[in-house]
């Protein structure tokens, strides 16, 4: 199998895993966060799910791009 397809499959799996993890964390924070005021004075469930979780996952996306994704040519080699 062509190495480009293996790398693309790996990147797709990591992206899907990160998306599912984000939805899970977002839902758990919204469900279990509680109504007491948080740092910004908003309900804690809102701060966790809509302010802090996205920042965490932006950092995780940047790490994933840096560590998992590779710059590969998408054109077919001329010899084929």
C-alpha positions in Angstrom: 0.0 0.0 0.0 1.2 3.5 -0.8 2.7 5.4 2.2 0.6 8.4 1.4 -2.6 6.5 2.1 -1.3 5.1 5.3 -0.3 8.6 6.5 -3.7 10.0 5.4 -5.5 7.2 7.3 -3.5 7.9 10.4 -4.3 11.6 10.3 -8.0 10.9 9.8 -8.1 8.6 12.7 -6.4 11.1 15.0 -8.7 13.9 13.8 -11.8 11.7 14.5 -10.5 10.7 17.9 -9.9 14.4 18.8 -13.3 15.4 17.6 -15.0 12.6 19.6 -12.9 13.6 22.7 -14.0 17.2 22.3 -17.7 16.3 22.2 -17.3 14.1 25.2 -15.5 16.7 27.3 -17.9 19.4 26.2 -20.9 17.3 27.2 -19.4 16.1 30.5 -18.5 19.7 31.4 -22.0 20.9 30.6 -23.6 18.1 32.4 -21.5 17.9 35.5 -20.2 21.5 35.8 -22.8 22.8 38.3 -24.5 26.1 38.5 -22.2 27.9 41.0 -20.4 30.9 39.6 -17.0 30.3 38.0 -14.0 32.6 37.6 -15.7 35.0 35.2 -18.9 35.1 37.1 -20.7 32.9 34.6 -22.1 29.5 35.6 -19.3 26.9 36.0 -20.9 24.5 33.5 -20.8 27.3 30.8 -17.2 28.3 31.6 -15.9 24.8 31.5 -17.7 23.7 28.4 -17.7 26.9 26.3 -14.6 28.7 27.5 -11.9 26.4 28.9 -12.6 23.2 26.9 -12.2 24.9 23.5 -8.9 26.5 24.6 -7.7 23.1 25.7 -8.6 21.5 22.4 -7.1 24.3 20.3 -3.8 23.5 22.1 -4.4 19.8 21.5 -5.1 20.4 17.8 -1.9 22.4 17.5 0.0 19.5 19.1 -1.6 17.0 16.8 -0.7 19.0 13.7 2.9 19.4 14.9 3.4 15.7 15.9 1.1 13.6 13.8 0.5 15.4 10.5 3.2 15.2 7.8 3.7 17.3 4.7 3.4 14.7 1.9 3.0 15.2 -1.8 -0.5 14.4 -3.1 0.5 14.0 -6.7 1.1 10.6 -8.2 4.8 9.9 -9.0 5.7 10.5 -12.6 6.9 6.9 -13.1 3.5 5.3 -12.8 
